């Protein structure tokens, strides 16, 4: 069985909840990623910050990204998947919650992220096409 760990992008990094959005953007640029999991003081997942969140939720409304923290942008219940979960579980979690990136957790630690690009790289075309149709049909 193919697992989340098999298809994830390894080496994902947290951004501490207390870190500012300008620092988060710098880390995204350095890592060449569009999203970072947000960690609380106990290194537990408390949200995900995207580049879009920074632009739309901070800059576009006139806030200073040097003064707004990642934790202030965290909203809703963070979603994640266990490293040993099957691909069908990964697809279901992403589809059910309309998310495009999913942190992968093993032994209570972040071990990677799964994005649409990872799905495209690892899934058969028909399985990917079905997932894309269900996710984007629901979001329109």
TATA-V436726 format. One record per residue. N is the residue number from 1. RES is the residue in one letter. PHI is phi in degrees with one decimal (999 if undefined). Layout:
# TATA-V436726
n=N res=RES phi=PHI
n=N res=RES phi=PHI
This chain:
# TATA-V436726
n=1 res=X phi=999
n=2 res=X phi=-77.0
n=3 res=X phi=-112.8
n=4 res=X phi=-56.1
n=5 res=X phi=-63.6
n=6 res=X phi=-68.7
n=7 res=X phi=-107.2
n=8 res=X phi=-71.5
n=9 res=X phi=-90.6
n=10 res=X phi=-73.4
n=11 res=X phi=83.1
n=12 res=X phi=-62.2
n=13 res=X phi=-121.8
n=14 res=X phi=-78.7
n=15 res=X phi=-118.2
n=16 res=X phi=-62.3
n=17 res=X phi=-57.9
n=18 res=X phi=-81.5
n=19 res=X phi=-76.1
n=20 res=X phi=-78.8
n=21 res=X phi=-67.7
n=22 res=X phi=-64.8
n=23 res=X phi=-66.8
n=24 res=X phi=-61.6
n=25 res=X phi=-63.0
n=26 res=X phi=-63.9
n=27 res=X phi=-66.5
n=28 res=X phi=-59.3
n=29 res=X phi=-63.3
n=30 res=X phi=-63.9
n=31 res=X phi=-86.9
n=32 res=X phi=57.1
n=33 res=X phi=-129.5
n=34 res=X phi=-108.6
n=35 res=X phi=-153.9
n=36 res=X phi=-134.7
n=37 res=X phi=-66.6
n=38 res=X phi=-101.8
n=39 res=X phi=-111.0
n=40 res=X phi=-81.2
n=41 res=X phi=-62.1
n=42 res=X phi=-95.7
n=43 res=X phi=58.7
n=44 res=X phi=-103.2
n=45 res=X phi=-63.7
n=46 res=X phi=-124.8
n=47 res=X phi=163.2
n=48 res=X phi=-132.2
n=49 res=X phi=-108.5
n=50 res=X phi=-111.4
n=51 res=X phi=-60.3
n=52 res=X phi=-64.2
n=53 res=X phi=-57.2
n=54 res=X phi=-64.2
n=55 res=X phi=-71.5
n=56 res=X phi=-78.6
n=57 res=X phi=-85.9
n=58 res=X phi=-126.3
n=59 res=X phi=-62.1
n=60 res=X phi=-65.4
n=61 res=X phi=-99.9
n=62 res=X phi=86.7
n=63 res=X phi=-87.3
n=64 res=X phi=-92.6
n=65 res=X phi=-64.0
n=66 res=X phi=-81.8
n=67 res=X phi=-118.1
n=68 res=X phi=-98.2
n=69 res=X phi=-96.9
n=70 res=X phi=-59.3
n=71 res=X phi=-61.8
n=72 res=X phi=-68.0
n=73 res=X phi=-89.6
n=74 res=X phi=-69.0
n=75 res=X phi=-135.2
n=76 res=X phi=73.9
n=77 res=X phi=-88.5
n=78 res=X phi=-67.1
n=79 res=X phi=-105.0
n=80 res=X phi=-155.1
n=81 res=X phi=-139.0
n=82 res=X phi=-71.3
n=83 res=X phi=-59.1
n=84 res=X phi=-92.7
n=85 res=X phi=-69.0
n=86 res=X phi=-74.0
n=87 res=X phi=-59.8
n=88 res=X phi=-60.2
n=89 res=X phi=-67.0
n=90 res=X phi=-60.2
n=91 res=X phi=-62.2
n=92 res=X phi=-62.5
n=93 res=X phi=-61.1
n=94 res=X phi=-68.3
n=95 res=X phi=-68.0
n=96 res=X phi=-58.6
n=97 res=X phi=-106.5
n=98 res=X phi=53.4
n=99 res=X phi=-117.4
n=100 res=X phi=-105.9
n=101 res=X phi=-138.2
n=102 res=X phi=-137.3
n=103 res=X phi=-66.0
n=104 res=X phi=-112.1
n=105 res=X phi=-116.7
n=106 res=X phi=-139.3
n=107 res=X phi=52.2
n=108 res=X phi=64.2
n=109 res=X phi=-125.4
n=110 res=X phi=-70.2
n=111 res=X phi=-118.3
n=112 res=X phi=177.1
n=113 res=X phi=-135.3
n=114 res=X phi=-114.1
n=115 res=X phi=-120.5
n=116 res=X phi=-58.6
n=117 res=X phi=-63.5
n=118 res=X phi=-65.9
n=119 res=X phi=-61.0
n=120 res=X phi=-60.8
n=121 res=X phi=-76.4
n=122 res=X phi=-111.0
n=123 res=X phi=-98.4
n=124 res=X phi=-62.7
n=125 res=X phi=-55.9
n=126 res=X phi=-67.4
n=127 res=X phi=-68.2
n=128 res=X phi=-64.2
n=129 res=X phi=-60.4
n=130 res=X phi=-62.6
n=131 res=X phi=-63.8
n=132 res=X phi=-60.5
n=133 res=X phi=-60.5
n=134 res=X phi=-68.7
n=135 res=X phi=-69.8
n=136 res=X phi=-79.0
n=137 res=X phi=-67.1
n=138 res=X phi=-72.9
n=139 res=X phi=-85.7
n=140 res=X phi=-90.3
